[in-house]
Amino acid sequence: MKSIRAGTCLALCVFVAFSCVASASAVAAAEICAPGSAATASSVAPPTVPTILPYIFDPHGPPARMIHDLSWLVLGICAVLFIVVEGMIFYGVIVYRRKKNDKSKNEPRQVYGSNPVEIAWTIIPLLIVFVLALTTVRTIRSIELTKAPAGALEVVVIGHQWWWEYRYLDANVPGGEIVVANELHVPINRPVWLRLESADVIHSWWVPALAGKMDVIPNHTNYTWFNADSEGLYLGQCAEYCGNQHAGMLLRVVASKPEEFDAWLQTQIAPTVNDTSVAMGREIFQEYACSNCHTVKGVSDGQFAPDLTHLMSRQTIAAGVAPLDPTTLRAWIDNPQALKPGCNMPSLQLDTEELDAVTAYLLTLR
């Protein structure tokens, strides 16, 4: 009876594990594809670029592929254990059940111990644990590199409540770096080395189709890497609860051909647009608290919010919760809390004329 109870418990644990994996995948897909959800807006992409959902069973790079292979190995072993244990339980229940014509009230013959059985259920689990341990250690060692791969693009990732800052390290540009926010652009078939830091609380950078998740910890630097093998918009999510807008801290990685990435990089290096037709909006931007938080090169030097120098080169606003267009931009400036409740951007209570002027100015920042 003890062995049956133990087998039942093991089978239940395996069943729960399978259920959790299936549920997590279903929830992730539902959250991204559900009509009207924040993630729906964030999944807007150019028509020629496929959108890759945050799904570990659709890998698009070496780290993700190694995790994918290990996952199938673990799930395969668990599936075999589940089938064997459940098969033995059903066999025992069916073969040794009380027959209808059995009038005996005596208990079946009790068996106290069996050396072959006890040796088997000791050695087999040890072998399974040994195999899983070795493959897991090998995968971890292959993924968690101690230095950047040769020829890697190096990017500093800084997690904020609730948005992402990316600093491309490039000695050939003024200041030695290019700063963007919320959308990470990378070339395909080139390693990308990420240095992960946090400006406030613990976050976690996770784009399942590219790499495993890595925590972003205050006063501590972590590293991770990936190599996108195909073009696309890769979606991800901060995977560590970091406050009331944790779910609105989305990740977007745009992988493109090297020449397209170089063209995008040149737009980020380009000087700030100075359109005299929106001078009023620029003056309001400088006069109010906007300039204290946001950087626009040559206009302001804010340190606490996303860099807006080339704002309109992005696809989304508010860390991916809405598409970036004139309507949502104006609504965001007017009342950020309506779009992203609890965010740290205040409403400046601008009147209609001021709101239109600032919106017009920001729309020129391409």
C-alpha positions as CSV (number, residue, x, y, z in Angstrom):
1,M,0.0,0.0,0.0
2,K,2.9,2.4,0.8
3,S,4.3,1.9,-2.7
4,I,0.9,2.5,-4.3
5,R,0.5,5.7,-2.3
6,A,4.0,6.9,-3.2
7,G,3.3,6.1,-6.8
8,T,0.1,8.0,-6.7
9,C,1.8,11.1,-5.2
10,L,4.6,10.9,-7.9
11,A,2.0,10.7,-10.6
12,L,0.1,13.6,-9.2
13,C,3.2,15.7,-9.0
14,V,4.0,15.0,-12.7
15,F,0.4,15.7,-13.7
16,V,0.6,19.1,-11.9
17,A,3.9,19.9,-13.6
18,F,2.4,19.2,-17.0
19,S,-0.7,21.2,-16.1
20,C,1.5,24.2,-15.0
21,V,3.5,24.2,-18.3
22,A,0.3,24.0,-20.4
23,S,-1.4,26.6,-18.3
24,A,1.5,29.0,-18.4
25,S,1.8,28.7,-22.2
26,A,-2.0,29.2,-22.6
27,V,-2.0,32.2,-20.3
28,A,1.0,33.8,-22.0
29,A,-0.7,33.4,-25.4
30,A,-4.0,34.6,-24.1
31,E,-2.5,37.7,-22.5
32,I,-0.7,38.7,-25.7
33,C,-3.5,37.9,-28.2
34,A,-6.6,38.9,-26.1
35,P,-8.5,41.7,-27.8
36,G,-8.2,45.0,-26.0
37,S,-5.3,43.9,-23.7
38,A,-2.2,46.1,-23.3
39,A,-0.1,43.4,-25.0
40,T,-2.3,43.6,-28.0
41,A,-1.3,47.2,-28.6
42,S,2.3,46.4,-27.9
43,S,2.4,43.6,-30.6
44,V,1.9,46.1,-33.4
45,A,4.8,45.5,-35.9
46,P,5.6,46.5,-39.5
47,P,3.8,44.2,-41.9
48,T,7.0,42.6,-43.2
49,V,8.3,41.7,-39.7
50,P,6.9,38.6,-38.1
51,T,5.9,38.8,-34.4
52,I,7.4,36.0,-32.3
53,L,5.4,35.4,-29.1
54,P,7.1,34.7,-25.7
55,Y,6.9,30.9,-26.0
56,I,9.9,28.7,-25.0
57,F,9.0,26.0,-27.5
58,D,9.7,28.3,-30.5
59,P,13.4,29.1,-30.0
60,H,15.2,31.5,-32.3
61,G,18.8,31.5,-31.0
62,P,21.4,29.3,-29.3
63,P,20.5,29.9,-25.6
64,A,16.8,29.5,-26.3
65,R,17.4,26.4,-28.3
66,M,19.5,24.8,-25.5
67,I,16.7,25.6,-23.0
68,H,14.1,24.2,-25.4
69,D,16.1,20.9,-25.8
70,L,16.6,20.5,-22.1
71,S,12.9,21.2,-21.5
72,W,11.8,18.5,-23.9
73,L,14.3,16.0,-22.2
74,V,12.8,16.8,-18.8
75,L,9.2,16.6,-20.0
76,G,10.0,13.4,-21.8
77,I,11.5,11.7,-18.7
78,C,8.5,12.9,-16.6
79,A,6.1,11.6,-19.3
80,V,7.7,8.1,-19.2
81,L,7.6,8.1,-15.4
82,F,4.0,9.2,-15.4
83,I,3.0,6.4,-17.9
84,V,4.9,3.7,-16.0
85,V,3.6,4.7,-12.5
86,E,0.0,5.2,-13.7
87,G,0.2,1.9,-15.6
88,M,1.3,0.0,-12.6
89,I,-1.4,1.6,-10.5
90,F,-4.2,0.7,-13.0
91,Y,-2.8,-2.8,-13.4
92,G,-2.8,-3.3,-9.6
93,V,-6.4,-1.9,-9.3
94,I,-7.8,-4.0,-12.1
95,V,-6.0,-7.3,-11.6
96,Y,-6.1,-7.5,-7.9
97,R,-9.5,-6.0,-7.2
98,R,-12.0,-8.1,-5.2
99,K,-14.0,-10.3,-7.5
100,K,-17.8,-10.4,-7.4
101,N,-17.8,-14.1,-6.4
102,D,-15.0,-13.8,-3.8
103,K,-16.7,-14.4,-0.5
104,S,-13.5,-14.5,1.5
105,K,-13.1,-11.9,4.2
106,N,-9.4,-12.5,4.7
107,E,-6.8,-9.9,3.5
108,P,-4.6,-10.8,0.6
109,R,-1.3,-12.3,1.3
110,Q,1.0,-9.5,2.6
111,V,4.4,-9.1,1.1
112,Y,7.0,-7.4,3.3
113,G,9.9,-6.3,1.2
114,S,11.5,-7.4,-2.1
115,N,15.1,-6.9,-2.7
116,P,14.9,-6.7,-6.5
117,V,12.1,-4.2,-6.3
118,E,13.8,-2.0,-3.7
119,I,17.1,-2.1,-5.6
120,A,15.3,-1.1,-8.8
121,W,13.4,1.8,-7.3
122,T,16.6,3.1,-5.8
123,I,18.9,2.8,-8.7
124,I,16.5,4.0,-11.5
125,P,15.7,7.3,-9.7
126,L,19.4,7.8,-9.0
127,L,20.2,7.3,-12.7
128,I,17.4,9.7,-13.7
129,V,18.6,12.4,-11.3
130,F,22.2,11.9,-12.5
131,V,21.2,12.4,-16.2
132,L,19.0,15.5,-15.4
133,A,21.8,17.0,-13.2
134,L,24.5,16.5,-15.9
135,T,22.4,17.9,-18.7
136,T,21.2,20.8,-16.6
137,V,24.8,21.7,-15.5
138,R,26.0,21.4,-19.1
139,T,23.2,23.7,-20.4
140,I,23.8,26.3,-17.7
141,R,27.6,26.3,-18.4
142,S,26.9,26.8,-22.1
143,I,24.4,29.6,-21.6
144,E,25.9,31.6,-18.8
145,L,29.1,32.9,-20.4
146,T,31.7,34.8,-18.3
147,K,32.7,37.1,-21.1
148,A,31.2,38.5,-24.3
149,P,31.3,36.3,-27.4
150,A,33.7,37.4,-30.1
151,G,32.2,40.2,-32.2
152,A,29.3,40.8,-29.9
153,L,27.2,43.9,-29.9
154,E,27.4,45.2,-26.3
155,V,24.4,46.8,-24.7
156,V,23.8,48.0,-21.1
157,V,20.2,47.3,-20.0
158,I,18.9,49.3,-17.1
159,G,15.5,48.4,-15.6
160,H,13.4,51.2,-14.2
161,Q,9.9,51.3,-12.7
162,W,8.4,50.7,-15.3
163,W,10.4,50.9,-18.5
164,W,13.7,49.7,-20.0
165,E,16.7,51.8,-20.9
166,Y,19.2,50.5,-23.5
167,R,22.7,52.0,-23.9
168,Y,24.6,50.8,-26.9
169,L,28.4,51.0,-26.2
170,D,30.2,52.5,-29.2
171,A,33.5,54.3,-28.9
172,N,33.0,55.9,-32.3
173,V,30.0,58.1,-31.3
174,P,30.1,61.2,-29.0
175,G,29.9,60.1,-25.4
176,G,30.7,56.5,-26.3
177,E,27.1,55.3,-26.2
178,I,23.7,55.6,-27.9
179,V,20.8,55.7,-25.5
180,V,17.3,54.5,-26.4
181,A,14.3,53.3,-24.5
182,N,12.0,50.3,-24.4
183,E,12.7,48.9,-27.9
184,L,16.0,47.0,-28.3
185,H,17.1,46.8,-32.0
186,V,19.7,44.1,-32.9
187,P,21.2,42.6,-36.1
188,I,20.5,39.0,-36.8
189,N,23.2,36.3,-36.7
190,R,25.4,38.5,-34.4
191,P,25.8,37.8,-30.7
192,V,24.3,40.4,-28.4
193,W,25.9,40.8,-25.0
194,L,23.7,42.4,-22.4
195,R,24.9,44.0,-19.1
196,L,21.9,44.1,-16.8
197,E,21.5,46.7,-14.1
198,S,18.7,48.2,-12.1
199,A,17.9,51.8,-11.1
200,D,15.5,50.9,-8.4
201,V,14.1,47.4,-7.6
202,I,14.6,43.9,-8.8
203,H,13.4,43.3,-12.4
204,S,13.9,40.4,-14.7
205,W,14.8,40.5,-18.4
206,W,13.1,37.6,-20.3
207,V,12.5,37.2,-24.0
208,P,11.7,33.4,-24.1
209,A,12.3,33.0,-27.9
210,L,15.9,34.3,-27.5
211,A,17.2,33.4,-24.1
212,G,16.4,32.5,-20.5
213,K,15.4,35.0,-18.0
214,M,18.0,36.9,-16.0
215,D,17.3,39.0,-12.9
216,V,18.2,42.7,-13.0
217,I,19.3,43.6,-9.5
218,P,20.1,47.0,-7.8
219,N,23.9,47.4,-7.1
220,H,24.7,44.2,-8.9
221,T,25.5,43.5,-12.5
222,N,24.3,40.4,-14.3
223,Y,25.1,39.4,-17.9
224,T,23.2,37.4,-20.5
225,W,23.5,37.0,-24.3
226,F,21.5,35.9,-27.3
227,N,21.9,35.6,-31.1
228,A,18.7,36.0,-33.1
229,D,18.8,33.8,-36.1
230,S,15.8,35.3,-37.9
231,E,14.2,38.6,-38.4
232,G,11.2,39.5,-36.3
233,L,9.7,41.4,-33.4
234,Y,10.4,39.3,-30.3
235,L,8.1,39.9,-27.4
236,G,8.9,39.4,-23.7
237,Q,8.1,40.5,-20.2
238,C,9.7,41.6,-17.0
239,A,9.5,38.3,-15.1
240,E,10.0,39.6,-11.5
241,Y,7.2,41.4,-9.7
242,C,8.5,45.0,-9.5
243,G,5.5,47.1,-8.5
244,N,2.0,47.8,-9.5
245,Q,2.9,48.3,-13.2
246,H,5.0,45.1,-13.4
247,A,2.6,43.7,-16.1
248,G,3.0,46.9,-18.1
249,M,6.8,46.6,-18.3
250,L,6.9,44.8,-21.6
251,L,9.9,43.8,-23.7
252,R,10.4,44.3,-27.5
253,V,13.4,43.2,-29.4
254,V,13.5,44.0,-33.1
255,A,15.9,41.8,-35.0
256,S,16.7,42.9,-38.5
257,K,19.3,42.4,-41.3
258,P,22.7,44.0,-40.5
259,E,22.2,46.7,-43.1
260,E,18.8,47.6,-41.7
261,F,20.2,47.7,-38.2
262,D,23.0,50.0,-39.3
263,A,20.5,52.3,-40.9
264,W,18.4,52.4,-37.7
265,L,21.6,53.1,-35.7
266,Q,22.4,56.0,-37.9
267,T,19.0,57.5,-37.2
268,Q,19.7,57.3,-33.4
269,I,23.1,59.0,-33.9
270,A,21.6,61.8,-36.0
271,P,21.3,65.3,-34.4
272,T,18.1,66.3,-32.8
273,V,15.4,67.6,-35.1
274,N,15.0,71.4,-34.7
275,D,11.7,72.3,-36.4
276,T,10.9,76.0,-35.9
277,S,7.2,75.5,-36.6
278,V,6.9,73.8,-33.2
279,A,9.0,76.3,-31.2
280,M,6.1,76.9,-28.8
281,G,5.9,73.2,-27.9
282,R,9.6,73.0,-27.4
283,E,9.5,76.1,-25.0
284,I,6.7,74.5,-23.0
285,F,8.7,71.3,-22.8
286,Q,11.7,73.1,-21.5
287,E,9.7,75.3,-19.1
288,Y,7.8,72.6,-17.4
289,A,8.9,69.4,-15.6
290,C,9.3,67.5,-18.8
291,S,12.9,68.7,-19.2
292,N,13.8,67.6,-15.7
293,C,13.0,64.0,-16.4
294,H,13.5,63.4,-20.1
295,T,16.5,63.9,-22.3
296,V,16.3,65.5,-25.7
297,K,19.8,66.1,-27.0
298,G,20.5,69.8,-27.2
299,V,17.3,70.7,-25.4
300,S,17.2,69.0,-22.0
301,D,19.3,66.6,-19.9
302,G,16.8,64.7,-17.8
303,Q,17.9,61.5,-15.9
304,F,14.8,59.9,-14.6
305,A,12.6,59.0,-17.7
306,P,13.1,57.6,-21.2
307,D,15.3,59.5,-23.7
308,L,13.0,61.2,-26.2
309,T,15.6,62.4,-28.7
310,H,14.2,60.1,-31.4
311,L,10.9,59.2,-29.8
312,M,9.0,58.8,-33.1
313,S,11.3,56.2,-34.4
314,R,9.7,53.8,-31.9
315,Q,6.5,51.7,-32.4
316,T,5.0,52.0,-28.9
317,I,4.7,54.2,-25.9
318,A,4.7,53.6,-22.1
319,A,7.0,50.5,-22.4
320,G,4.9,48.8,-25.0
321,V,1.4,49.2,-23.5
322,A,0.1,51.3,-26.5
323,P,1.0,52.0,-30.1
324,L,2.8,55.3,-30.6
325,D,0.6,57.6,-32.7
326,P,-0.6,61.2,-32.3
327,T,-3.8,60.2,-30.5
328,T,-2.1,58.0,-27.9
329,L,0.8,60.4,-27.5
330,R,-1.5,63.3,-26.7
331,A,-3.6,61.2,-24.3
332,W,-0.4,60.0,-22.6
333,I,0.9,63.6,-22.1
334,D,-2.6,64.7,-20.9
335,N,-3.2,62.0,-18.3
336,P,-0.5,59.2,-18.0
337,Q,-2.4,57.5,-15.2
338,A,-5.3,56.7,-17.4
339,L,-3.1,54.7,-19.8
340,K,-0.7,53.3,-17.2
341,P,-2.1,53.6,-13.6
342,G,0.5,54.0,-11.0
343,C,3.3,55.1,-13.3
344,N,5.7,57.8,-12.2
345,M,4.9,60.3,-14.9
346,P,2.7,63.1,-13.5
347,S,0.0,65.0,-15.4
348,L,1.0,68.6,-15.8
349,Q,-2.6,69.8,-16.3
350,L,-1.8,71.5,-19.6
351,D,-4.5,73.5,-21.3
352,T,-5.7,72.4,-24.7
353,E,-3.4,74.8,-26.6
354,E,-0.3,73.8,-24.5
355,L,-1.2,70.1,-24.9
356,D,-1.5,70.4,-28.7
357,A,1.8,72.4,-28.9
358,V,3.8,69.8,-26.9
359,T,2.3,66.9,-28.8
360,A,3.2,68.6,-32.1
361,Y,6.8,69.2,-30.9
362,L,7.3,65.6,-29.8
363,L,5.9,64.3,-33.1
364,T,8.9,65.9,-34.8
365,L,11.4,63.9,-32.8
366,R,12.2,61.3,-35.4
